[in-house]
Amino acid sequence: MKTCVLSLLLLLTASFTSAFYLPGVAPTSYKAGDTIPLLVNHITPSMKKEDTDSKTYLYSYDYYFRRFHFCQPVDGPEKQSESLGSIIFGDRIFNSPFNIKMLENSTCNQLCSASYTKTDAVFVNRNIRAGFMHNWLIDGLPVAKDTMDMKTQTSFYSSGFNLGYVDEDNVPHLYNHYTLIIEYHERVEGTFRVVGVTVNPESINHGENPSCDSETTEPVNLDQTKESVVTFTYSVYFVPSNTVWATRWDKYLHVYDPKIQWFSLVNFSIIVIFLSIMMSHILVRTLKNDIKKYNEINLDDDVIDEMGWKLVYGDVFRPPKNPMILSVLVGSGFQLLVMAITTCGFALFGLLSPSNRGSLSTVMLILYAVYGSVGSFVSAYIYKFFQGEDFKTNMFLSPILVPGCLFTLFIFFNFFLIYANSSGAVPVGTMFAIVLIWFVISVPLSCIGSLLAYKRPTLTLPVKVNQIPRQIPPQPWYLKTQYMCLIAGIFPFGAIAIEMYFIYNSLWFNRIYYMFGFLFFCLVLMLITTLLVSLLLIYYTLCNENYKWQWKSFFVGGGVSIYIFMHSIFLSKFKLGGLTSVVLYVGYSLIISCGIGMLCGTVGFLGVLFFVLNIYGQIKVD
Ligand SMILES: *[C@@H]1O[C@H](CO)[C@@H](O)[C@H](O)[C@H]1NC(C)=O
């Protein structure tokens, strides 16, 4: 039965991912003179360094947001279809008035003229200063700037380009002339493929007759005191390239200083491996000794009274307070864990290439929905183990509690985004699709999971629970849950800290995330450290005759979330602009740290559960 359900799940996941994955993979071949469409995506913020005093914004705008006045196609902009994941993560793709034909060079084509009122000029100038960027797509490739990495002396393509620039006198200038350089590769005689797109944007005050010569003309400056008119122009050049279609993404996926990253990671992992071997060695030896002693001198009651964790055998399986919430949280954490591992696995095998826009987020979403079954199974199973009786509430809460909170927050953020005129606000139709996926896929699967768990026999306890709870002696301060969290959190945080920068960068600034090998490695290290630290600390707690390990192990495992949150808030390197940015930043930091905390807490709890079942199974009790 279980394998049947599992294979069904796999099949479902496979069919979903392939359905979302396949389009866009096939290369497009063009003949000379074929039209190559240029698509425009949302206008995204970029990170401003500490030393500039301009602010960083964390939300994006539609390309055709009226105050930008960018040129529209004759029949008005048309929205392109996108996957669910890419809509949720902010992509808003439209067509454009650019007229590009394969192999046909053209210079100084006029797009349109636009007039900026005073308030629009203020708006655009603010966004130039804040470093907002264009995100154009040609044949699925982001239009990029050819950039030099100073450290490694290699050139690479950084996708997107700024709206404008700020000169030495602190005057912002809008880019209104775009020189597109399209690299093509001739595959067979007469058919061509696009293998690279770069842009050289310029600011040129065209006046009456556009000349597109930046040498002889002044740059554009949007006057904030009176109305100004700007003419937009572009040139296209086609250059042959030896790059083949299959490797055309390589130049975009540039790793900044890969050496430093791997170096610090290898360093850290050696320490972790060393420590974990040492710790497990000590723990196993101590436990063996303990168990031997307990089983040998079982007759001599006086000696036993003095000693450690055996004393609490009659209470260690006493159900905790609020078993319902704990079991639901553990179930949700497990759901996240399997989703994270599967997504990383998919990505590692190259299934989620960046050429499929939104495939990563769509796969994550679908996996999360499908794994609702696994989460509910674990939740119900643990609840049963806690001798919970209100089975229906558990079955109801497992698929509702955590996703419901997330969804509520999501709607809350949406109001701020709408207020800021941001394109990041998720449309009502998409909201509806999410709710539908949730109720049609996630909730029924979760119910199946709960029922399966309910049918299974409960874990057999190695020792009986005493009728009367044992008194817990006063505990030293460092074994209080809050201090244990702080102690325990540092270690897994060390594993994930380097990765946070890249995750945040791709979340906020539309950077492509592709270092999945690295992420996977970090994730595994984080889980191992969490497990070891939780085991060790709970062992100490039990030795101190405190048998309330259930919530403790969850919190101790989740201690990492405190550090992740503090790191996001206090070590952020930018000044946020506007209330919406602040709300989004704090909100998403909170969600991410709570999510990782729940995931690690689950690992801590489950690890300690097996540990406790194991060690109490090995001692003789009369
Ligand atoms: C187009 O421009 C590029 C770059 O200036 C040049 O190398 C190429 O030969 C031109 N192609 C045609 C068909 O004129």
The ligand as an SDF file (V2000), in Angstrom:
LIG
                    3D

 14 14  0  0  0  0  0  0  0  0999 V2000
   26.7100   43.6310  -38.6770 C   0  0  0  0  0  0  0  0  0  0  0  0
   27.5340   44.3150  -37.7590 O   0  0  0  0  0  0  0  0  0  0  0  0
   28.5970   43.5470  -37.2370 C   0  0  0  0  0  0  0  0  0  0  0  0
   29.2840   44.3580  -36.1590 C   0  0  0  0  0  0  0  0  0  0  0  0
   29.5690   45.6430  -36.5780 O   0  0  0  0  0  0  0  0  0  0  0  0
   29.5360   43.1550  -38.3660 C   0  0  0  0  0  0  0  0  0  0  0  0
   30.5890   42.3530  -37.8600 O   0  0  0  0  0  0  0  0  0  0  0  0
   28.7470   42.3590  -39.3870 C   0  0  0  0  0  0  0  0  0  0  0  0
   29.5320   42.0250  -40.5020 O   0  0  0  0  0  0  0  0  0  0  0  0
   27.5170   43.1460  -39.8650 C   0  0  0  0  0  0  0  0  0  0  0  0
   26.6860   42.2890  -40.6720 N   0  0  0  0  0  0  0  0  0  0  0  0
   26.1930   42.6510  -41.8470 C   0  0  0  0  0  0  0  0  0  0  0  0
   25.3460   41.6640  -42.5720 C   0  0  0  0  0  0  0  0  0  0  0  0
   26.4310   43.7410  -42.2990 O   0  0  0  0  0  0  0  0  0  0  0  0
  1  2  1  0
  1 10  1  0
  2  3  1  0
  3  4  1  0
  3  6  1  0
  4  5  1  0
  6  7  1  0
  6  8  1  0
  8  9  1  0
  8 10  1  0
 10 11  1  0
 11 12  1  0
 12 13  1  0
 12 14  2  0
M  END
$$$$
